[in-house]
């Protein structure tokens, strides 16, 4: 299944992001992340997310307050938060909750839908499963960079369109987050059941 026309899909508005972060993280599943740029548009269905909460979540970048690095998370909802990690990778998040609350949702994996040849070129990989099955992979495949930190997800080049797959509640798996130590026991990771493009079970 490859989507070639997004004209009939509804762009998510600011109100969508201005809600409970755990709800947003789950409802982003099945939505379409798109990056429009001068090369070509690339897009993929969001199949895996993680919620990060300012309060009672030691893994969240804002758990100890505002810094120059994380200030975007305290800004208006519906913005991109792109950060550098492990000295080599970028990760893409969407800012949630009202302004002043430092929450965000990490987009962990996508199911590639269009602009696939460009994704393959950027990733130097051919197999679809290898393009966006992890937060650093999808950022590279989608051509997202630090320049998109703080970008408006409604008016900017990176946008998210409403649910494409029509998921039911029993198709969403809730589990603990991966790739972290602090707060690893919190059940804040969500993915589409049996989807082959998630990072791992």
Protein Blocks (a to p, Z undefined) as FASTA:
>chain_A
ZZfbfklpccddfklmmccfklmmmmmgopacddddfkbccddddfbdcdddfbhpakbm
klnopcfklmmmmmcehiacdddeehlaccddddehjehiacddddfbdcdfbhklmmmm
mnopablklmmncfklmmmmnopafklgopafklmmbdcdddfklpafklpccdddehia
ehplpccbccdehiakbfbZZ
